[in-house]
Amino acid sequence: MNCKQSLYLLALSCITLLAACSDDSKPKTALPAAPAKPVLTPPLRFHKLVEVSPGQDYDVVSWGRGAKAAGAFAILHSDSAAVKFTTTTGDLDGDIVDAYNSDMDLDGNPEILIQAKGRDTINYTNIYAFEFSGTNAHKLDFPKLTKSQKAGYRGDDNFYIKEGKLIREFPIYDGNTKAAKPTGAKRQFEYGLRNNEFTIKQLSKDSTDKKSAAAASTQPAKSDNSTKKEESSSKKETTSKKSKRHTEETSHKNKKKRRHRSEE
């Protein structure tokens, strides 16, 4: 190995060593932390931004100091394109769980649905619904469950939007008292909108219907032999009745003949 090659290898080793030292000396940059969820300061309790379309935003908020079981809600509509801002408010029973956006009647006007959960003897749910057309908000009355729909209801509703419809499901209990136990079955409803009124359709059968069907299917069917035996027994009973009647009639006739002879 000549002198030039030795000097070249020595220079290359020094450059590599300096590069390694410079990398170690550089401070490692930390990855940016995920933005923390904004903390709501009292009296605010809930906030959710519902983006219906570009420039059409609905901020759903609730607030109230003191009792947690009551408060108020507001829907803040921001129309950025038209530079119009409107507010829709109302009294609130319970705490807001979630807010949804839908267009159940497909008329192009969005519906904002607010789900609030309250509690007395059960974990019941309230729905506050509004349909927005421009700057106008029309309140929609959410229907209450009928007696048959409410059978075995103890709250714990689950709501979600599916194919533009509002779906509601809840567990079914074997009664409506505190001692009631879950049956393992669920009842499911689909809500729609027609002429600014809610429609409701049950998607699942009641557990009571299932029990009745199961009981009917478990009843043993009568065999041909048992049917024939019943028919034979019925025939024998009819023959026996006829024979008894004939004997009674003959005895009555004989008595009449004897009485007639004695009178002669």
MOMOQUI-V476068 format. One record per helix or strand. SS is the DSSP state (hx for helix, st for strand). FROM is the first residue (numbers start at 1). TO is the last residue. If there is no record, write none. Layout:
ss=SS from=FROM to=TO
ss=SS from=FROM to=TO
This chain:
ss=hx from=3 to=25
ss=st from=44 to=53
ss=st from=56 to=63
ss=st from=70 to=79
ss=st from=84 to=93
ss=st from=95 to=102
ss=st from=111 to=117
ss=st from=123 to=123
ss=st from=125 to=133
ss=st from=136 to=140
ss=st from=153 to=153
ss=st from=155 to=155
ss=st from=158 to=162
ss=st from=165 to=173
ss=st from=182 to=194
ss=st from=197 to=202
ss=hx from=207 to=218
ss=hx from=224 to=263
